[in-house]
């Protein structure tokens, strides 16, 4: 991790591991995993030089504005209230830190691996956020499904390589059975969820926070296992441009409560630890809160941002035993409780979304 002092908030480049190294199961990457994901790490690393990744990123992110600008009736047909909008199109349904609806960004959710994770109606009713089926805009934007699945698949494949080396690092400090390691949990899960995000131009909204730090996406910690993230793409009128504001972008709160701006290259995939992995690793791997800051100043009129996140998560049936010193979402966890990942997710959705089942 390297620091730059271009602004009053430090700019951080996360630990970067070449693809040729992360795919080598004989390579000892424990020191790098600890540096990026360990107790004093940033909670994020990046993987460089992934074959085929850059073109897949370009193909999908250019579709984000097209999706967001479909006629309202078309987007209404892509909504799924039963899943609390965790399949298909979502805009203005999720709550911000203030409790107000998030009108700053639109999201399209789908499982890039399984169109229909299960046909068990009991499970669909119990865990609708994961057991529902994908909703694709086949008539309005037929190319979206192919691009979404292709990018999601490659990010999952690389994520499994990252998970393998995370398991090696954790096993040095604690005994880990092969069937509870991060790689095993991710590879056998039916719960992976991709999120294509479109950030509306800032001048089109009156919902910016006064401090501006979390103006495009509020502070949060991912609750899954491992999140793959593309570098954001800025566009004007459908054409890719450079962001005119150096302060805009991803911010992370470190383990010692320092806030830093995180930058990684367009050709790199970033991976962030989720709080479920922190729980299952006994704290050897740490999740960190993060947010997205919108650009301000000259040249931001009409500026849009597109990005894609892949949430790699345990299966809905995976049992989570929460530690006594749980510091994230501890208000949702009964004392001495064991919840399945699906149950944990439903509790979180009750907190962050208006509609409950």
C-alpha positions as CSV (number, residue, x, y, z in Angstrom):
1,X,0.0,0.0,0.0
2,X,1.5,3.3,-1.0
3,X,0.4,6.9,-0.1
4,X,0.2,10.1,-2.1
5,X,-0.3,13.6,-0.6
6,X,-2.0,15.2,-3.6
7,X,-4.9,16.3,-1.4
8,X,-5.6,16.8,2.3
9,X,-7.1,13.2,2.3
10,X,-4.3,10.7,1.5
11,X,-4.6,8.8,-1.8
12,X,-3.9,5.1,-1.4
13,X,-2.9,2.5,-3.9
14,X,-3.9,-0.9,-2.6
15,X,-1.6,-4.0,-2.6
16,X,-1.6,-5.2,-6.2
17,X,-0.9,-8.8,-7.2
18,X,-0.4,-9.9,-10.8
19,X,-2.8,-12.5,-12.2
20,X,0.1,-14.8,-13.0
21,X,1.0,-14.9,-9.3
22,X,-2.6,-15.2,-7.9
23,X,-3.3,-18.2,-10.2
24,X,-0.2,-20.0,-8.9
25,X,-1.3,-22.3,-6.0
26,X,2.3,-22.9,-5.2
27,X,3.1,-19.2,-4.7
28,X,3.4,-18.0,-1.1
29,X,1.3,-14.8,-1.1
30,X,0.5,-14.8,2.7
31,X,2.6,-11.6,3.3
32,X,0.7,-9.7,0.6
33,X,-2.7,-11.1,1.8
34,X,-1.9,-10.0,5.3
35,X,-0.8,-6.6,4.1
36,X,-4.0,-6.0,2.2
37,X,-6.6,-8.0,4.2
38,X,-5.0,-8.5,7.6
39,X,-5.7,-6.7,10.9
40,X,-3.8,-3.6,9.8
41,X,-4.8,-3.8,6.1
42,X,-7.0,-1.6,4.0
43,X,-9.5,-4.5,3.4
44,X,-8.9,-4.3,-0.3
45,X,-6.3,-5.6,-2.9
46,X,-6.2,-5.5,-6.7
47,X,-5.4,-8.1,-9.3
48,X,-3.7,-6.8,-12.4
49,X,-3.2,-8.2,-16.0
50,X,-6.3,-10.5,-16.0
51,X,-6.6,-11.9,-19.5
52,X,-9.7,-10.6,-21.3
53,X,-10.9,-8.5,-18.4
54,X,-10.5,-5.0,-19.8
55,X,-12.7,-5.6,-22.9
56,X,-15.4,-7.3,-20.8
57,X,-15.4,-4.3,-18.4
58,X,-15.8,-1.9,-21.3
59,X,-18.6,-3.8,-22.8
60,X,-20.7,-3.9,-19.7
61,X,-20.1,-0.5,-18.2
62,X,-21.1,1.3,-21.4
63,X,-24.5,-0.4,-21.1
64,X,-25.2,1.1,-17.6
65,X,-26.4,4.5,-18.9
66,X,-28.5,2.9,-21.6
67,X,-30.3,0.8,-18.9
68,X,-30.9,3.8,-16.6
69,X,-32.3,5.8,-19.5
70,X,-34.9,3.2,-20.6
71,X,-38.5,4.4,-20.5
72,X,-39.9,4.3,-17.0
73,X,-42.5,1.7,-18.0
74,X,-39.7,-0.6,-19.3
75,X,-37.7,-0.2,-16.0
76,X,-40.9,-0.8,-14.0
77,X,-41.2,-4.2,-15.6
78,X,-37.6,-5.0,-14.4
79,X,-38.5,-4.4,-10.7
80,X,-39.0,-7.2,-8.2
81,X,-40.5,-5.9,-4.9
82,X,-40.8,-9.5,-3.5
83,X,-37.0,-9.7,-3.4
84,X,-36.7,-6.2,-1.9
85,X,-35.4,-5.2,-5.3
86,X,-32.5,-7.6,-5.1
87,X,-33.2,-8.8,-8.6
88,X,-33.7,-6.6,-11.6
89,X,-33.8,-2.8,-11.5
90,X,-33.8,-0.7,-8.3
91,X,-33.9,3.1,-7.9
92,X,-34.9,5.1,-4.9
93,X,-35.7,2.0,-2.8
94,X,-32.5,1.6,-0.7
95,X,-32.0,3.9,2.3
96,X,-29.0,6.2,2.8
97,X,-27.3,6.8,6.1
98,X,-29.8,9.6,6.8
99,X,-32.8,7.1,6.3
100,X,-33.8,8.9,3.1
101,X,-34.3,7.0,-0.2
102,X,-31.2,6.8,-2.3
103,X,-32.0,8.8,-5.5
104,X,-28.4,9.2,-6.6
105,X,-27.8,5.9,-8.2
106,X,-29.7,3.1,-10.0
107,X,-28.8,-0.5,-9.7
108,X,-29.4,-3.7,-11.8
109,X,-29.0,-6.9,-9.8
110,X,-28.7,-10.4,-11.2
111,X,-27.0,-13.7,-10.4
112,X,-24.4,-14.0,-13.2
113,X,-23.9,-17.8,-12.6
114,X,-27.5,-19.1,-12.1
115,X,-30.6,-17.7,-13.7
116,X,-32.8,-19.8,-11.4
117,X,-30.9,-20.7,-8.2
118,X,-33.7,-23.0,-6.9
119,X,-37.3,-24.0,-7.7
120,X,-38.1,-24.8,-4.1
121,X,-41.0,-22.4,-3.3
122,X,-40.4,-22.6,0.5
123,X,-36.9,-21.4,0.0
124,X,-38.0,-18.7,-2.5
125,X,-40.4,-17.3,0.2
126,X,-37.9,-17.6,3.0
127,X,-34.9,-16.1,1.1
128,X,-36.3,-14.1,-1.8
129,X,-33.2,-11.9,-2.1
130,X,-31.2,-14.9,-3.3
131,X,-33.7,-17.6,-4.4
132,X,-35.6,-15.5,-6.9
133,X,-34.9,-15.6,-10.7
134,X,-33.0,-13.1,-12.9
135,X,-35.0,-10.5,-14.8
136,X,-33.3,-9.6,-18.1
137,X,-34.4,-6.7,-20.4
138,X,-34.3,-9.0,-23.5
139,X,-36.4,-6.8,-25.7
140,X,-35.1,-3.4,-24.7
141,X,-31.4,-4.2,-24.1
142,X,-30.7,-7.8,-25.3
143,X,-26.9,-7.5,-25.1
144,X,-27.0,-6.9,-21.3
145,X,-27.3,-10.5,-20.3
146,X,-24.3,-11.7,-22.2
147,X,-22.1,-8.8,-21.0
148,X,-23.2,-9.1,-17.4
149,X,-22.6,-12.9,-17.2
150,X,-19.2,-12.7,-18.9
151,X,-17.8,-10.1,-16.6
152,X,-19.4,-11.7,-13.5
153,X,-17.9,-15.1,-14.5
154,X,-14.3,-13.9,-14.9
155,X,-14.5,-11.8,-11.6
156,X,-15.7,-14.9,-9.8
157,X,-13.0,-17.1,-11.2
158,X,-10.3,-14.7,-10.1
159,X,-12.1,-14.2,-6.8
160,X,-11.8,-17.9,-6.2
161,X,-8.0,-17.6,-6.7
162,X,-7.9,-14.8,-4.2
163,X,-9.9,-16.9,-1.8
164,X,-7.5,-19.8,-2.1
165,X,-4.6,-17.6,-0.9
166,X,-6.7,-16.1,1.8
167,X,-7.3,-19.6,3.2
168,X,-3.6,-20.3,3.1
169,X,-2.9,-17.2,5.1
170,X,-5.7,-17.8,7.7
171,X,-4.5,-21.5,8.1
172,X,-1.2,-20.2,9.3
173,X,-2.9,-18.7,12.4
174,X,-5.8,-21.0,13.0
175,X,-7.0,-24.5,12.1
176,X,-9.4,-24.3,9.2
177,X,-11.3,-27.3,7.8
178,X,-11.3,-27.5,4.0
179,X,-15.1,-27.4,4.0
180,X,-15.3,-24.1,5.8
181,X,-12.6,-22.2,4.0
182,X,-13.4,-19.1,1.9
183,X,-12.7,-20.8,-1.4
184,X,-15.0,-23.7,-0.6
185,X,-17.8,-21.5,0.6
186,X,-17.7,-19.3,-2.5
187,X,-17.3,-22.2,-5.0
188,X,-20.4,-24.1,-3.7
189,X,-22.6,-21.1,-3.2
190,X,-25.7,-20.3,-5.2
191,X,-26.0,-16.7,-3.8
192,X,-23.5,-14.7,-5.9
193,X,-25.0,-11.4,-7.0
194,X,-23.8,-8.9,-9.5
195,X,-24.7,-5.2,-9.3
196,X,-24.4,-2.9,-12.3
197,X,-24.5,0.6,-10.9
198,X,-25.3,3.9,-12.6
199,X,-24.6,7.1,-10.8
200,X,-26.8,10.0,-12.0
201,X,-25.2,13.3,-12.9
202,X,-24.9,15.2,-9.6
203,X,-26.7,18.4,-10.8
204,X,-29.8,16.3,-11.4
205,X,-30.3,15.6,-7.7
206,X,-30.9,17.7,-4.6
207,X,-29.9,14.9,-2.3
208,X,-26.2,15.6,-1.9
209,X,-24.9,15.5,1.6
210,X,-23.4,18.7,3.0
211,X,-20.0,17.2,3.7
212,X,-19.8,15.6,0.2
213,X,-17.7,12.7,1.4
214,X,-20.4,10.0,0.9
215,X,-22.4,12.0,-1.6
216,X,-22.7,9.3,-4.3
217,X,-22.9,6.2,-2.0
218,X,-23.2,6.2,1.8
219,X,-20.8,4.6,4.2
220,X,-21.3,0.9,4.5
221,X,-19.5,-2.4,4.9
222,X,-20.2,-5.3,2.5
223,X,-21.9,-8.1,4.4
224,X,-20.9,-11.0,2.1
225,X,-17.6,-12.9,1.7
226,X,-15.6,-11.2,-1.0
227,X,-16.6,-8.3,-3.3
228,X,-15.1,-7.9,-6.7
229,X,-15.1,-4.3,-8.0
230,X,-14.3,-2.6,-11.3
231,X,-12.7,0.8,-11.6
232,X,-15.5,3.3,-12.1
233,X,-16.1,4.7,-15.7
234,X,-17.0,8.3,-16.1
235,X,-19.1,9.3,-19.1
236,X,-20.7,12.3,-20.8
237,X,-23.3,11.8,-23.4
238,X,-22.3,8.2,-23.6
239,X,-18.6,8.9,-24.3
240,X,-16.0,7.9,-21.8
241,X,-14.1,10.9,-20.2
242,X,-11.6,11.5,-17.4
243,X,-13.1,12.6,-14.1
244,X,-12.4,16.4,-13.7
245,X,-12.4,16.2,-9.9
246,X,-9.5,14.3,-8.3
247,X,-11.4,14.1,-5.0
248,X,-14.2,12.0,-6.4
249,X,-14.2,8.3,-6.1
250,X,-13.9,5.4,-3.6
251,X,-13.0,6.2,0.1
252,X,-12.2,3.7,2.8
253,X,-12.1,4.0,6.6
254,X,-9.0,2.2,7.8
255,X,-8.7,0.1,11.0
256,X,-7.4,3.1,12.9
257,X,-10.3,5.3,11.7
258,X,-8.4,7.2,9.1
259,X,-10.2,8.0,5.9
260,X,-8.2,7.5,2.7
261,X,-9.1,7.7,-1.0
262,X,-8.4,4.4,-2.8
263,X,-7.4,4.3,-6.5
264,X,-6.7,1.3,-8.7
265,X,-6.3,1.0,-12.5
266,X,-8.9,0.4,-15.2
267,X,-7.3,-2.9,-16.0
268,X,-7.3,-4.1,-12.4
269,X,-10.0,-5.9,-10.4
270,X,-10.3,-4.8,-6.8
271,X,-11.4,-7.3,-4.1
272,X,-12.8,-6.2,-0.8
273,X,-13.3,-8.4,2.3
274,X,-16.9,-8.6,3.5
275,X,-18.0,-8.9,7.1
276,X,-19.0,-12.6,6.8
277,X,-15.4,-13.5,5.9
278,X,-14.2,-11.5,8.9
279,X,-16.6,-13.5,11.1
280,X,-15.6,-16.9,9.6
281,X,-11.9,-16.2,9.7
282,X,-11.9,-15.3,13.4
283,X,-10.8,-11.8,12.5
284,X,-7.7,-12.7,10.6
285,X,-9.3,-11.1,7.5
286,X,-10.8,-7.6,8.1
287,X,-13.7,-5.8,6.4
288,X,-13.6,-2.0,6.2
289,X,-16.3,0.6,5.7
290,X,-16.3,2.5,2.4
291,X,-18.2,5.1,0.4
292,X,-18.2,6.9,-2.9
293,X,-17.7,10.7,-3.3
294,X,-19.4,12.5,-6.2
295,X,-17.4,15.0,-8.3
296,X,-17.9,18.7,-7.7
297,X,-16.6,22.0,-9.3
298,X,-16.0,22.9,-12.9
299,X,-16.7,20.4,-15.7
300,X,-19.1,18.1,-13.7
301,X,-22.3,19.1,-15.5
302,X,-23.8,16.0,-17.1
303,X,-21.1,13.7,-15.7
304,X,-22.2,10.1,-15.1
305,X,-20.4,7.2,-13.5
306,X,-20.8,3.5,-14.2
307,X,-19.3,0.5,-12.3
308,X,-19.9,-3.1,-11.5
309,X,-19.6,-5.1,-8.2
310,X,-19.8,-8.8,-7.8
311,X,-20.8,-10.0,-4.3
312,X,-19.4,-13.4,-3.7
313,X,-21.3,-14.8,-0.7
314,X,-22.0,-18.0,1.2
315,X,-25.0,-20.1,0.3
316,X,-28.2,-19.1,1.9
317,X,-28.0,-22.3,4.1
318,X,-24.5,-21.6,5.4
319,X,-24.5,-21.3,9.2
320,X,-22.7,-18.3,10.7
321,X,-21.6,-18.4,14.3
322,X,-21.1,-14.9,15.4
323,X,-18.3,-14.0,17.8
324,X,-19.1,-12.3,21.1
325,X,-17.1,-9.2,20.1
326,X,-19.1,-8.6,16.9
327,X,-18.6,-4.9,16.0
328,X,-20.6,-4.7,12.7
329,X,-24.4,-4.9,12.7
330,X,-24.2,-6.3,16.3
331,X,-27.7,-4.9,17.0
332,X,-29.1,-7.5,14.6
333,X,-27.5,-10.5,16.2
334,X,-29.2,-12.1,19.3
335,X,-26.7,-13.1,21.9
336,X,-25.1,-16.5,21.5
337,X,-27.0,-16.8,18.2
338,X,-26.2,-18.8,15.0
339,X,-28.0,-17.6,11.9
340,X,-27.8,-18.9,8.3
341,X,-26.5,-16.4,5.8
342,X,-29.9,-16.1,4.3
343,X,-31.4,-15.2,7.7
344,X,-28.7,-12.7,8.3
345,X,-29.3,-11.1,4.9
346,X,-33.0,-10.8,5.5
347,X,-32.3,-8.9,8.8
348,X,-30.1,-6.5,6.9
349,X,-32.7,-5.9,4.2
350,X,-35.3,-5.2,6.9
351,X,-32.9,-2.4,8.1
352,X,-32.0,-0.8,4.8
353,X,-35.1,-1.1,2.7
354,X,-38.6,0.3,3.1
355,X,-40.6,-2.7,2.1
356,X,-40.7,-5.8,4.4
357,X,-42.3,-9.0,3.5
